[in-house]
Amino acid sequence: MRLGLTDMIGLAASLIFAIPLANYAVIRLFAGEVALGVGLLVVAAAMVVLPQYFLDPGRIVRGLLAGLLPRQLRGLAGLDPADKSPSDADSIDGEQTEATPEDATAVEK
């Protein structure tokens, strides 16, 4: 995963709040409060993981723009990844990813 400057700043901001919470969670675990300690560790991990993997601002903006644009303009703007046709780079071990006219005639026979 490549992080840009704003991603690094966001990660640092998340870690500023998550590290003290995780530290407190470990202290609670050693004090015998297992439920509280595990719960706080889950929250601290979620503070770091959720923004990095699920709340990607670029993906959210692309999804919103793709939903607002008419279907004819989605392919022009490059915002709709579902319209991407498979290429040789997408195939696995040189397998064919698109049907050719020869395949269509072989199926009909």
C-alpha positions as CSV (number, residue, x, y, z in Angstrom):
1,M,0.0,0.0,0.0
2,R,1.5,3.3,-1.1
3,L,0.7,6.3,1.1
4,G,0.8,9.8,-0.1
5,L,1.5,12.9,2.1
6,T,-2.1,13.4,3.2
7,D,-2.4,9.6,3.9
8,M,0.7,9.8,6.1
9,I,-0.6,12.8,8.0
10,G,-4.0,11.0,8.5
11,L,-2.2,7.9,9.8
12,A,-0.1,10.0,12.2
13,A,-3.2,11.7,13.5
14,S,-4.9,8.4,14.0
15,L,-1.9,7.0,15.8
16,I,-1.7,10.0,18.1
17,F,-5.0,9.0,19.6
18,A,-4.8,5.2,19.2
19,I,-1.5,4.6,20.9
20,P,-2.5,6.1,24.3
21,L,-5.8,4.2,24.1
22,A,-4.0,1.0,23.4
23,N,-1.6,1.7,26.2
24,Y,-4.5,2.2,28.6
25,A,-6.0,-1.0,27.3
26,V,-2.9,-3.0,28.0
27,I,-2.8,-1.5,31.6
28,R,-6.4,-2.6,32.1
29,L,-5.6,-6.1,30.8
30,F,-2.7,-6.5,33.3
31,A,-5.0,-5.2,36.0
32,G,-7.4,-8.1,35.4
33,E,-10.2,-6.2,33.5
34,V,-10.1,-8.4,30.4
35,A,-13.4,-7.3,28.8
36,L,-12.5,-3.6,29.1
37,G,-8.9,-4.1,27.9
38,V,-9.9,-6.2,24.9
39,G,-12.7,-3.8,24.0
40,L,-10.3,-0.8,24.1
41,L,-7.7,-2.6,22.1
42,V,-10.4,-3.3,19.4
43,V,-11.4,0.4,19.4
44,A,-7.7,1.5,19.1
45,A,-7.1,-0.9,16.2
46,A,-10.3,0.3,14.5
47,M,-9.2,3.9,14.8
48,V,-6.2,3.1,12.7
49,V,-7.6,0.4,10.3
50,L,-10.9,1.9,9.4
51,P,-9.7,5.2,7.9
52,Q,-6.9,3.5,6.0
53,Y,-8.8,0.6,4.4
54,F,-12.5,1.4,4.4
55,L,-12.9,5.1,4.6
56,D,-10.6,6.0,1.7
57,P,-11.7,9.6,0.8
58,G,-10.6,9.2,-2.9
59,R,-12.8,6.1,-3.3
60,I,-15.8,7.8,-1.6
61,V,-15.5,10.9,-3.9
62,R,-15.1,8.7,-7.1
63,G,-18.2,6.7,-6.0
64,L,-20.2,9.8,-5.5
65,L,-19.2,11.4,-8.8
66,A,-19.8,8.1,-10.6
67,G,-23.3,8.0,-9.2
68,L,-24.0,11.6,-10.1
69,L,-22.8,11.4,-13.7
70,P,-25.0,10.1,-16.5
71,R,-24.0,6.6,-17.7
72,Q,-22.6,7.9,-21.0
73,L,-20.1,10.2,-19.2
74,R,-18.9,7.6,-16.6
75,G,-16.6,5.8,-19.1
76,L,-15.2,9.1,-20.4
77,A,-14.3,10.4,-16.9
78,G,-12.7,7.0,-15.9
79,L,-14.8,7.0,-12.7
80,D,-16.7,3.7,-13.2
81,P,-14.3,0.7,-12.9
82,A,-17.1,-1.7,-13.7
83,D,-17.0,-0.5,-17.4
84,K,-13.4,-1.6,-17.7
85,S,-13.0,-4.3,-20.3
86,P,-10.5,-7.1,-19.4
87,S,-7.2,-7.0,-21.1
88,D,-4.3,-9.5,-21.4
89,A,-2.8,-8.0,-18.2
90,D,-6.0,-9.1,-16.3
91,S,-5.8,-12.7,-17.5
92,I,-4.3,-15.4,-15.4
93,D,-1.5,-17.4,-16.9
94,G,-2.4,-16.3,-20.4
95,E,-6.0,-17.6,-20.2
96,Q,-8.5,-16.0,-22.5
97,T,-10.8,-13.5,-20.7
98,E,-13.0,-12.4,-23.6
99,A,-15.2,-14.5,-26.0
100,T,-14.1,-14.5,-29.6
101,P,-16.2,-15.2,-32.6
102,E,-14.6,-18.6,-32.9
103,D,-15.8,-19.5,-29.4
104,A,-19.3,-18.4,-30.2
105,T,-19.5,-20.6,-33.3
106,A,-18.0,-23.6,-31.4
107,V,-20.7,-23.2,-28.7
108,E,-23.5,-23.0,-31.2
109,K,-22.5,-26.3,-32.9
